[in-house]
């Protein structure tokens, strides 16, 4: 296990949290690889979303930072497959929704970037 890789993924997760909390597209583009996609399966409904569609959602979303929403970000775990590939499990709140994500990272051009995101809206009904 590479302590350095865990540290680098942790920093990338923090960038992810900041990008979503601030709806900051510069940070978003630093952490998501341009060919990444997002996936969810809920109640027999499967969603596959290209990163460009998700970027548009972020660009048009009112940021939690703009309404001074309290941060509720949590890095739950990091699992390395190798020193260059890992998965981070995170939980975060965006407005009234609580999500749990599995962020799949790969080291690309010397830094870890998200190449796939599996998410689930776990907001209580």
N, C-alpha and C positions, 0 to 999 in steps of 0.2 A: 504494500500500500504506500502510495506517495503522499506524504504530508504536504508537500508543495502543491500537488494537484488539488487536494482537498481545500487548501487555503485559496487557491485561484478560483475554484468553483464557488466557494463561499463569497468571494468578492463579486463574482459575476451574478450571484443570486441577489446580493445587495443592490447591484445596478438594476436588476430586474424589478425589485421592489420599488426602487426610486422612480424608474421609468413609468410604472403603472400608477403610482401614487401621484406623481406630478403630471402625468400624460405628456411626458417629455419625449418627443420623437427622436431627438439626437441620442439620448440614452437608449431608447428602444432599438435604434439601428445599431448601436454598439453591442447589444447583448443578443439580438436575434439575427441568425444568419438569413440572408435574403431568400434562400430556398427552403426555409423551414415551413412547417405546417403545424396546425393545432387539431386536436381530436377530442371528441367526447362521445359517450354512448350512455343515454339515459332513457329509461322506459321504452326499450326497443327502437330508439331513434338514434342513428349514428350521424355525427357531424364531423366533417373534414373541412378545415378552413385553411386556405393559403395565407401566408403571412401578410400579403398585401391587403387582404380583406380585414385582417385583425388590426393592421396598422391604421386603416381608415376608421375603424371603431375607436381606437385610442385617440386619433386626431380630432374626432368629433365628440368625445366624451368630456363632460365637465370633470375636471380633476378633483379627486378627494382633497388634495392640498388646497385648492381654491376655496373650499368650504371649511377648512381647518378640521377635517375629519381626523379623529385619533387614529394613529397607525396601529394596525393589528397584523403585523407580518411575523411569520415564524418559519425558520429553517428547521425542518423536522429531522432530516437525515440526508446524508450523501453516501452513495454507493459507487465505488469505482469499478469499472470493468477492466480498465487498464490505466496507465498514467495519462492517457490522452482522451478517454471516454468515461463519462460518469452520469449518474442520475441524481438529481436533488428532489426531495419531496418537501413541498412548502405548503403553508396555509396563509391566506391573506383575505382581508376584507376590502371590497370595493363598494362604496356606498352601502346599500342594505344587503349586499350579497357576500357570502363567505365561500371561498373556493379552496379546494385542495388541488394542487398541481404536481405532476411529475415532469420535471424539466430535464430533457435529455441534452447533455452537453458533449461537444467534441472540441478538441483543441484545433483551431484553424488559424493559420498564419501566426502562431505563437500565443494565441489567447483562446480561452474557452468561450464558446458561443452556443446558444440554444439552437438545436437543429430540429427538435420536435417537442411539442408540449401536449401532454394529456391533461385535461382538466375535468373537474366535476364541481358543480354548484351544490354545495352541501348546506345551503341555507335552510334552516328549519321552516317547515310549511306552516 
